[in-house]
Amino acid sequence: MSRDTPAPQIELYVRSLLPDGAHERQDAVIDHLERLDRDDEIAGYNVVVWGKQVAPESAAANTEEGRYILNRVAEFRQWALANNVSLESFYQTSEIESEVTGEAYEAMVLPIMGLAEYHDGELAHVAPCTDGDVVHTIIDRLERLENGEPPALEQSAADVSLV
């Protein structure tokens, strides 16, 4: 990062039960975060484990962990709205049928990985996200951090001419 910009704090959200091949991707991202932290490109990072889904109306959503996840996702969505990007393809809502009761309920399916970047406690970037047809991935953001570059969203906005 540039000397006048404080290094960001990173939160990496990882799913606990994964499809084949996802563990290797998660390990690669965590290794990259360790390098960035060692090189003082970031102020530190936390890895938060979450499940495959959370049902906002469930008993689990009323636990400390459930409220934390729902609050974070709400914060991410607010950030996306403010930055005119979408998280919808990564935080999908689906109808699930309970194996116990047979009743259907809505649940938010959480991504295999999600990254939140904070500057002085303020959410500055979420990955992955989409800007039109462009997907901004976690790896893209980590590489930009490594090169001392702002998020691609900020770069794109700076490149727009109002003339």
Buried (B, 14 or more C-beta within 10 A) or exposed (E): BEEEEEBBBBBBBBBEEBEEEBEEBBEEBBEBBEEBBEEEBBBEBEBBEBBEBBBBEBEBBEEEBBEEBBEBBEEBBEBBEEBEBBBEEBBEEEEBEEEEEEEEEEBBBBBBBBBBBBBEEEBBBBBBBBBEEEBBBBBBBBEBBBEEBBBBBBEBEEEEEEE
